[in-house]
Amino acid sequence: MIDTARLIFFLLWLNLLPPLAQQIFGSRFAWQVDGGLTFFDGHPLFGRHKTVRGLLASVVGGTALFFVVALPWQLAALTALAAMAGDLLSSFIKRRLHKPVGTSIFGLDQIFEALLPLLVIHSYRPLFWWQFVVVLLVFVVLAYLGALFWQYLTLHPPPENYARIVRSTVRYREWRSCHEPLARWQTLLNLTSFLSDQVLLTAFFKITGLYGRGVSNALVFQVEKKECLLAHLPAAFDGYRILLLTDLHLDGLPEITSRIIDSLQGVEADLCLIGGDIRMKTYGPHAPCLRELRPLIAGLRFRDGVFGVLGNHDCIEMTPDFEEAGITMLINDSEVIRRGSEKIWLVGVDDPHYYKTDDVAHAFRNVAKGATVVFLAHSPEAYEEAAAYGASLYLCGHTHGGQIRLPGSAALLTNSRAPRYTASGSWCYGAMQGYTSRGVGVSGVPLRFNCPGEITLITLKRQATPVN
């Protein structure tokens, strides 16, 4: 019986390692196993939660405990790999069932993850039939209960008066990012970003003499005018105009606020959406960006107002200041926009990239099924969930379109776990249309090359229904 207990422990250990690695490394090394590819049905092969990092964590961690199950280390590694193959098979099936990423299904999530490694072990050291039954039953139950406990531990909602659902690890991140007495230590706490952006990249462009040109490029914006055809758009909203401003990073470059205001002269719209990242850095005082934000918002006059979401450079403590400046913040929430008896919905979610506090289900809680929905998020990384809940148009930014590109090339870096086709411009996912803005400001280094900043004016058009 001790062998059976060891098998159960070993499988539970393999099951724990991927989420544990995610908590340790955050968004680092989170390369999708499927590379963002989609299957013939238009849905991802496995989804963005299945990463190379998680697979390697399980294989390395499983190999390290080869002595627990008295297997050669090579076979322990193969067993761990089989467990991950079973996990991927479960995810593949769930995507074919059109289940959103992160959905838990009792049995399906656990059965292959236990069965495949047991078959590998059985080929080396035969197991009794009852061992298969006991291990499968116990593992399925314990792994499912463990997943529920893990979700409770990392996603447990704070008090009701807190504006959004956050993970326990996020509370520290937010405090660290917005606690101004820590500002003097922020370079040490963010050493990786400081070295890559402020030391290496800055030094490279200054040495090559391109730094000044990059700054000049960053202060030139293009007003991109796009039309979006929506099949079920109410007639009263045919020609409805949305101004999308995202990734402002207002304290990043001198003159950027006045340049934005100048670029908006003569631009007419019904609604303005702010896609997050008001601040330049991810830490320290936010008063400088607020000083720039107030005159910008004061000059915006739209019939249906100004709405915004938080980005990964913003934190929850900044929300009251944003709203005082004139932005209605949508933090996993929705707002209805009316024209007479007809209406569309605006849904906004919290940051899906760094804080990972987007809650699409909660944001859609008041939205009628089949309604026309304009979905606003900081990054494209909530695209699967948004489509599953019936979003019509997904608007976002975050990627900066790459910000620094080689001539004629697509974005080299997107800083997004979403598929690369969502990194810039128009895209589609199933019945949902999407648009990712290159953003207005700059992040990291205050430079742009072959990727100008963007102010986006989107006109909604009613798609004609074919007559049979």
N, C-alpha and C positions, 0 to 999 in steps of 0.2 A: 504493500500500500504506500510505502514511502516513495517508491518510484513514481506513483501516480501523483502524489502531492508535489513532488519536484517538477513533474511535467506541467502541472497547473501553475505553479509559481513561475516557471520559466516563460510560459506563454503570456502570463499577466505582465511580466517584466518587459517582454517584447512589445506588448500593447501599450505600456506606459511611456516608453522611450520617445516616440514621436511628439506627443503633446508636451512632454517635459523639455525636449529640445526647443520647441517653439517658445516656451516660457523663458528659457535661458537666452536664446539668440534673438528673440523678437522677430523682426522682418528680415534679418540678415540670412543669407544663404537659402532663402525660401524659393528656390527654382522649382517650377512646376514639373512633376514627372512627365506629364503629357505635353509639355512645352507650349501649352495654350491651344493645342490642336482640337478640332471638333470632329465628331463622328458624322456618319451619313445623315443622322437626324438633326444636325445642326447644334447639338448639345456637346459639351466638353466630354472628352474620353473619361476623365476621372474627376476633374474639378481642381480649383486652385488650392484646396486644403491638402492635397497630396503632393508632397514636396520631396525633392532629392535629399534635403537635409533630414527629413523624418526617416526616410528609407535607410540612409547611412547610419543614423543614430541607432536604429534598431539592429542593423547588421553588426555594427561595431560593439554595441552594448551586449548583444546576444553572444557574440564570439567571446567576449571577456568573461562570461559566466558559463563557459563550456563545462567546467567541472561540476556544476550543479546537477546536470543531467547525465554526467559521466559519458560524454561524447567527445570524440576528437574535435579539436577546435575547428577544423575545416567543415565537419558535419554540423557543428553548432552554427557556423556562419550560413550554411545552406539552409538550415532549419529556420533561421531568422529571415532569410530572404524569401522562403516559402510563406512565412507568416505575412510578410508585406505584400507578396503576390496575392494572397487571399484577401487582404484588406483592399487592394486595388480592384480585385474582381467584384467585391461588394459595392465599391464606389461606382464602378462601371455599370452595374445593374441598376443602382439608384438613379444614375443620370438617365438611363433608358426609361425609367419610371417617371422621369421629369420631377424628381424630388430635388428641392434646393440644396445647395452645398451646406453641410452642417446638420442636415436632418438626421435624426437617430431612428433606426428601425430595429426593434428587438429581434434578435436571431440573425437577421440578414447581415448586420454589422459585425457579428462575431463568428458565425459558423465556419466560413472559409478561412478566416484568420487562424482558427484552431485546427481545422481538418487537414489542410495542406501540410503544415509542419509535422503533424502526427504521422502522416503517410511517409514523409521523409525519414523520420525516426524509425518507423516500423520497418522500412527497407534495410535498416542497419541492425536494429535490435527489435525483433518481433514483439508486439504488444498483444495482450489478451483483448478479446472483443469487448469485455466489460470495462477495460481501461479506456477504450475509445469512448464508450457511452458516458462513463463517469467524468472524464476530462472534458468532453464536449458540453455536458450539462452544467457542470460547475463553472467552467470558463465562460460560457454564454451568460449565465446569471451574474457572476462576479464582474465580468467586463462591462456589462450593461449598467449595473449599479455603480461601478467605478466611474463610468462616463457621466452618469447623472450627478455623482458627487463632485466630479471635476468641474462640470458646468456650474454647479452651485457655488463652488469655491471661487471660480474665476469670473463668473458672470452674475453673481448674486447682486440683485438691485439694492442700491442704497435707500435711505429714507425717501418718502414720496415727494418731499419738497426739493429734492435734488433733480436737476433738469434732465439728466440722461442716465442710462444704464451703463455702468463702467465695470471693468475687471479690477480686482484687487491690485494687480500690478500697475494698472493705469493710474490709480490714485497717486502712487509714488511718482510716476512720470509727470503727471499734471502738477503736483506740488513742486517737483524739481524744476519744471519749466517756468512756472509762474511765481515762485517764491523769490521775490526780489532780493532779500538779504543774501541769497546764494549767488547773486550775479557775479561776484568777484571770483567764484570758483567754477563758473560755467565752462570755461575753456578746458579745465581738467576733466569735467564730467562729460564733455562732448569732444574729447581729444581726437577721435577718428575724423569727424567732420572738419575740425579745425585744421588738421594736418593736410587733408586732401584738398580742401577748398582754399583756405587762407594761405597755406604754405606752398604746396606743390603746384596747383593750377595757377594761382596768382603769380608765383615766381616764373612759371613757364611763359605766360602771356606777356609779362613785363620784359623778360629777357628777349623774347622774339619781337618786341616792339608792337605787338598787336593789342595790348591792353586798352589803350585810348580808343582805338577803333571799336573794340567790343563794347565799351561803355557807351559810345555814341550810337551804336546799333541798338542798344537796349532802350534808348530813349525815343525810338521811332516805332510807332504802332500802326498796324493796318486795321482798318474797319472792314471786317469780313461780313458780307451780307449773304445769308443763306435762306433758302426756302425749304420748309419741311411739310411734305404732304401726309396728312393723317386721315385715315379712312373714315373714322367715326367722329371727326371734329364737328361740334355743333355749328350750325350755320352762322350764328351770331359771332363766332370767333374766327370766321374765315378772314384772313388778313391780319390777325392778331400779331403784334410785334413784341418780341422779348429781347431786351438788352442783357447780354451775359458779360459780366466782368469777373474774372477770377485770377487768383495768384497775384494780387496787387503788390504785396511786399513794399508797402508805401514808404517805409523808413530805410529802404535799401539804396536808393539813388536820389541825390538832390535833383529837384525840378520834376521828379516823376509825377507828382500830383498835379502840378500846373500843366504838364504836357497831356495828361489824361483829360483834364477839364477842357483844354483847347481842342483835343481830338473829338470830344463829344458835342462840340458846338454844331448845331443843325441836325443832330441825330435825334429822331423822334421814335418813341416806343410807348407801349402801353404798360409795360412791366419791366422792372430791373431786377436781375438776380446776381447776387454776389456769391461766388463759388468758394470762398474760404481763402486762407493764407493772407491775412491783412498784414501780418508782421513779417519782417525779413528773416530774423533768426528764429530758432525753435525754443529759445530760452531768454531769460533776462527781462528788463523793463519793457512794458508795452505802451507806455505813455507816448513815446515818439511816433508810433504808427497812428495812435488815436488823434494826435495833433494834425496829422495829415488827412485822416479819414473824415473828420468833421466838415471841413470846407468842401471836400469832394461830394459827400452825401447831401450837404445843404444845397448844392447846385443841381441835384437830380430831382426832377419833377415829373412823376408818372402817375397816370390815372389810378393804377392798381398798386402803387407803392413800390417799396424796395424790400426784397426778402433775401436772406442769406443763410449759409450753413458754415459750420466751423471746419477749418482745415487742420492739417497736421502741424502747422506753425502757430495755431491758435489754441487757447485753452479755455476751459469752462468759466474761469473767473473773468474773462474778457467779455462775456456775453452781455452783462448789464451795460457796459460802456458802448458796445456795438448798438444795442437797442436805443440807448440814449442819443446816439448819433443819428438815428433814424432808420436803422435796419431792423425789420422784424425777423428774428432768428427762428429758423425751423430746426429744432433739435429732435430728430425722430418724430416729426409731427407733420401735419397737413393743413392746408388752407384752401377754401373754396373761392373761386373767382366767378362772378356772375355777370351776365349780360341779359337783362330781362329775366325771362324764365329759364334760360339756358345757363349752363355752368361747365367749367373745367376745374380740375383739381391740381394744386401745386403740392408736391410731397418733397420734403427735405430730410436727409439723414445726416447723422453725425459722421465724423471722419472714419472712413473705412480703411485707411492706409496705416497710419502709425498707432493711433489709439485703438483702432478696430472696435469702435463703439457704435457702429451703425446698427440700427434695429429696424429693418424694413417692415417686418410684421407689425410692430408697434406704430410705425409711421403711417401704415395703410389702414389702421384700425377703424377710421371713420369714413373711408373712401368707399363709395358704392361700386359694386362689381360692374365691370363693363364701362366705367366712366373714362373719359379722356384725362390722362394724367401726365403732367410735366414733372419729371423726377429730377431733383437737384442733389448732387453729391459732390464732395471735393474731388474725388478720383473716380476712375471707371471701375474700381474693384468691387463694387456692389452690383454689377450688371446682371449677374445670374438671378439674384434674389429679386431685383427690380422687375425683370422680365417675368418671373414666376408669379408675381403679384399683379401683373397687368399694366405696367408702366407703358405709356405710348411713346414718350420721348425722354431720353436720358441725357442730361446736360452736366458737364463736369470739366475739370481742368487737371491741375496737379503736375502733369508730366512736362509742362512747358514746351511740349513738342520736341523735347530733347535739349532745347536752349542753345547748345553748341553742336552744329552739324558740319560734316564735310560737304563741299559743294555738290549739290544734286543728290544727296543721300537722305535716307530716312533717319529717324532719331537713333542715335547710337545708344543712349541710355534713356530709359523711360521712368525708372524708379517706381514701377508699378507691377503688381503681380497679375494684372489682367493681360489678356492676349495683346500682342503688339499691334494688331489692327485697330485696337481701341486707343492707341497712343496719341493720335492727332486727327482732327477733321471728322468727317461724317463716317458712320459705320452702322451696321445693323446686327441685331442678335435676335433671331426668331422674328416675331412680329414687331419687336421694339426697335425704334430708331434711336441712334445715339449721336452725340456730337461732343468731341473733346477739344476744348480751346487750348491754344498754345500759351494762354495766359498773358497778362499785361506786364507784370514785373519780372524780376529775376531772382534766383535763389542760389545759395552757395557762393559763386563768384558773380559779380554784377556785370556780366558780359553776355552778349548774344552774337552768334555767327550763323549765317544762312538759315535763320529761324526768327523772323521778326515777331515782336509782341503783337497781341491780337485783342481787339475789341470786337465782340460778335453781336450782330443784329440778326435775329432769327424771326422769320415771318411764317406763321402757321397758315397752311392752306388746306382747304377742304378737298379731299380727293374725290373725284367724281365716281359715283357708283355705276358700274356697267349696267346697261339696260338689256335684259334678256329678250 
